[in-house]
């Protein structure tokens, strides 16, 4: 009777109902039930739900801010290597079906690779991406190098199946074969998402690593299981980054770290003059044979200015004459890598009534949200060195990672003397 308890009416029952319910759910579900995360929300003045305890959000924001500051200290200007050729290698072996990442490693990898592809092309409009999968000990090319995020995402989502062993050497050999043909001005990169704890290789993988090093392939690995010596050795030899994701949020952060061009990219890239073409957009109802897919297509496309061939998307290389085809907005969006915005200075938290933020404004200059925390006390914020406006941490990250212009500096009007001289 030690495992039984009597009801008030004299009956008997097993352990508490709560304990029975806890046995029927997984560990990941129990974390949400025990924490009762939905109770940590409250409605703000605008009617939006916001967390009551924002310490975890601030910690994540500070980590991203520290990464931005370290990147700015390592190299503030990137003059070479703006044209990147990146192959994403995804391990779809049987280890990708593990459920330590919910619902599975494979689903989580596909989800965050999709977000990474869109972020990569947003920050590197002149670059190209290709996808490679590892399954049954064989490396398969999902997509060739291209500049269309939708085609890569569509090909990735249609191949979500885990089977067999993983072979790191076969993946490196396939990627080396593709990237070895890239011109010298393009930076060659490989990003591997590795799920398995072993690799089934047909030969000596050390020779393959040295071959990648000689060809200047920068290989980075993000592990989903545990640290492996061969992956760490690969990254050390080729100058890449090696890390192991501990949860889904960490995996997302590790992936997004590879979106901007790394400061060390200039060591591999070679200065060179690149001949480019700026094609004109064809009419909407026109019909022509697409040189990319070798089939007749109706709709808008781009006409190569040299050989008059039709291509579907930009940037790309003309399959007929080999001319690099880009658009002027692509060059304009790459401009911020040459002249990046200076990091903002963090404002120390002061509790006195003469805090300068109380005099100059209680809201962020970017999003107009209040900078005063609980108890009408100033929260963490930063300030621009030039315009001296205050910004919250969210706007600081958005300005440096996406906008690449300070709203405060852009809002400053030019002197009247300058405008009169222009007239």
N, C-alpha and C positions, 0 to 999 in steps of 0.2 A: 504493500500500500504506500510505499515511499514515493512512487511516481504518480500517485493519485491524490486528488483533493476532493473534499465533500462540498456539495452545493449547499446553500442556505436551507433548501427544502429537504435535505437529507440525501439527495442523489449524489452520485460520484461522477467525476469527469477527469479527463487527461490533463496535461500541462495547459498553461494559459493559451487562449486563442491566439494571442499575439505571437507566442513562440511557434505555434503551428503554422501561422501565416508566414513567419520569417523563414521557415524551412522550405517553403514552396517557391521562394523567389531567389534570384541570383544575387551575387555580391554587388554587381553594379546597380541593380534595382534597390537593394537594401540601403545603399549609400544615399539615394534620393529620399527614401522613406524615412530613414533615421534623421537626416539633416532637415527634412521638411523645408526645402529651399524655397517653396512658394510663399512661406510665411515671412521671408526676408525681403519682401517687396512692399513698396508704398507708392501712393500716387502723389506726384508733384503738382506744382501750380498749373502746368499746361495739360494735365490729365494723363501724362505718361507714367508707366510703371518703372520705378527705379529701385535698385537695391538699397536697403537701409544701411548695411555694412559695406562700404565701398573700399575697404582696405585691400582686398584681393585685386580689385580693378586697378587701384593705384599702383600696387606692386607690379602688375603686368605692364602698366604704362611706363613705369620707371625702368623696367628691364629693356623695353624697346627703345627708350630714350638713351639709355647707356650704350646700346648697340649703335645708335646713330652717332653718338659722341665719339665712340671708339673708331668708327669708320671715318669720321671727319678728321680725327687726329692722325690716322694712318695715311690717308691720302685724300686731300680735299678736291683735287681735280683729276678727272679721268679724261685724258686726251687721246689715248689709243685704246683699241679694243672695244669700241662702241658697237661694232658689228660682231655679234656672238652667234656661234653655231652650237646649240645645246641638244644633246640626246638624253632623254629621260628613260632610264632603264628601270622597269618595275618587275619585281619578283612575284610571279604568279604560281609558284610551286605550292605543294600541299601545305606548307607552313603558312601561306597567306589565308588559309581557311580557318585559322585559329580564332577563337572568340574572346581573347583577352582585350581586344579593341572591339567595342560593340558597334554594329552587329558582327563584324569580322574585320580582320586586317585588310582584306582585299577591298571591301566596301569603303573603309576609311581612307585607304590610299587613293582610290579613284576619286573620292569626294574632294580631297585636298589637292590632288594633282590638277583637277579641273580649275580650282581657284588659283592655283599657282600659275597655270598656263595663261589665264587672263591677266594676272598681275604682271607676269613676265613681259608680255607684249605691250602692256601699258607703259612699262618703264624702259623697254628696249624695242622700240618700233622698227628698227632696222635689222633686228636679229631674226633667227629662224630656229625652230624646234623640230625634233624628230622623236618618235616613241618606239621603244623596244621592250618586248616582254620576254620573261624567262619562264618556260614551262616544259615539263618532261625532259629536263636536261638540255633543252635546245633554246637558242635565242631566236626570236621571231621579230621581224620589222613590222610594226603596226602602221606607222606613217613615215614617209620620207621627210627630209628637211623642208619646212614650209613656214609661211607667215600667217596662216589662217588658224585662229584658235578653235573655230567651230569644227573644222575637219578633224583636228587632233582629238577633240573631246568626243566627237561622234564615233571615231574609231576606237577610242579607249573604252567607252561605255558598252560597245558591242562585243567586247572580248573579255568580260569579267567571268573567268572560270579558273579555278585553282586545281592543279594536277601535277603529279610527278615530283622530281627533284629539281634543284637549282644548280646552275652552272655559271659561275662568275667568269670563268675564262672564256666560254663561248660568247657571252655578252660583250666582253671587252674586245674579242677578235672581230665581232660583227661591227661594233661601233668604230673600231680603229679602221676597218675597211672603208666605212662611209666617210669618216672625218679626215682621212689621210688625203682626200682629194680636194679639201677646202683650200682656197687661196691663202697666201701668207698673211694678208691683212686681217683675216677673220680669226677670232679667238675660238679655240676648240675646247668644249667643256662636256663633261659627262656627269650626270647626277643619278645615282643608283639608290633606289628604295629597296632594301634587302630585308626579307622576312625570315629566311632560313638561318639555321645555326651551322650549316656545313655547305660545301660546294663540291659538286661532282664534275671534275674536269678531265678532259681526254688527254691532256699533256701537262707540261710544266708551266704553271701559271706565273712563276717568277719571270720567265722569259717574256711572257705577254706583258707583264707590268713594265719591264724595261723597254719593250717596244713602244708602249704608250708614252713613257717618259721621253724617249728619243723623239717621238712625233709631237711632243708638247701638248699632250692631252691632259687637261686638268680634271682629275677624277675626284668626285666627292661622293660620300656614302652616308646615308641615313638608315640606321638599323632599327628594326622593330622588335628584336628579340633580346640580344645581349651583345656585348662587345666581342668582336672577332679579330684575331691578330692579322689575318690576311687582308681584311678590309682596312684596318688601320695602317698596315704597311703600304697598301696601294695609295692611300691618301697622302702619306708622308713622302712617298717617292715622286708623286706627280704634282705636289703642291696644293692638294685639295683639302677639304674639311671632312672630318669624321665625327659623327655624333650618334647617340642612341636615344630614341624618343621614349619617354616614360609614360606618356598618356597622349590623348588626342590633341589637346591644346598645345603641348610641347611639340608634337609632330607638325602642327600647322606653323608654329613659329620657326622651327628649323627649316621648313620648306621655303617660307617667305624670305629668309635670310639670303637665299640664292637668287632672288629676283633682281636686285640691283647689281650692276657689274662690280666685282670685287676690286679693292684698291691694288692688289697684286697683279691685276690683269695686264698692266703695262709692261711687266717683265717678259711676258710671252708674246705680246703683239708687236708687230713690226710696222713702222711708219711707212706709208706708201700712198701714192696717189691712186684713187679709185675712179674708174670711168663709170658713170651712172647715166641712166636715161629716165626721163620724166614722161611717161606715156599719157596719152589723152584717153579719157573715158568714152567708150563707145555709146551709141544711142541705145535706148532701152529696148526698142523692138527689132534691133538688128540681129541677123543670123550669121554665124561664122563658125569655123572649125577651131576649137580650143586647142592650142598647142600643148597645154598641160595634160589634158585627159584624152586627147586624140579623138574627139567626138564633136558632133555638131551641137551647138548650144544657142538658145535664143535668149537674149537678155543683155544686160550691161556687162561690159568687160573692159579691158585695157589693150590698147594697140601699141606695140613696141615702136618707138620712133626710128629705129634703124632698119629692121626687116619687115615691119608692118604685121608681125604675127600677133595673134590674139591670146591674151592670158586672162585668167579669172580673178586673181587677187594680187595684192601688193603687200610687202615687198617680195620679190622673187627674182630669179634669173631666167632670162629668155631661153627657152629650150632650143631655139633655132640658131641665134647668134651669140648667146652667152652673155649678153649685156645685163648688168644689174639694174633692175627696174624698181624705182621708189617713187614716192610722192613727196611734195614739199612739206606737208604736215608732219611726215615722219622725221624729216631733218629738224623741223622746229621743235618737236617733242624730245629730241635727243640733245637739245641745246643745254638743258639744265645740268647735264653731266660735266660740261666744260666749265660752267660758272655756277656751282651749287650755292644755295643760300647758307649763310653762316648760322651755326647752332645758336639757339636762344639761351640766355642765361637764366638759371633757376633763381627764383626769388625766395629768400629765406622766410620761414614762417614766423611772424611776429604777432604777439598777443597784445601789444600795447595799443592804445587808442590813436597814436600818431603813425600808424602803419600807412605808408604812401599809397597803398591800394585803396584805402578808404577815401583818400582825397581825389585820386585820379579816376576812380570808377570802381564799382563793385561787380562788374560783369566782364566777361571775356570779350575782347574786341572782335573775335572771329565769329563765334556762335551766339554771343550775347547772353550766355548762361551765367548765373551768379557765381562769383569766385569765393563767396562766403560760405563756409561749411556750417556744421551744426553749431548752435549757440551763437550765430552771427560772427563766427571766427573765420579769418581768412584761410582758405584752403590752399593746396599746392598749386603753383602756377609758374609761368616763365615770362620773360620779357625780351623783346627785340633790342639788340644793341643800338640800332639806328633810330627807329621811330619811338622807342621806349613804351610801346603799347604792351598790355598784358594779355596773355593767352592761357587757356587751360591746357592740360596735358593732351587731351584729345586733339585739339586744334594744332598743337605743336607737332604731333606725329603726322597729322594730315598735311600740314604745310610742307614738312620736310620730305615726306614719302610720296605725296601725290601732287600737291599744288605747285610746289617749287617756287613760290613767290610769297612774300610777306604781304598780307592785306594792308597792314598799317603803312608800310613803305609805299605801296602802290596808291594809297589814298591821299598821300601828301601832294598838294597842288604845286605846280611849278611856279617860280617867281614871275611876277607880271612883266618884268623887264625882258625875260626870255620870250614870252608870248608876243610882246610888242615887236621884238626884233624879227620874229618869224612872220608876222603879218607884213 
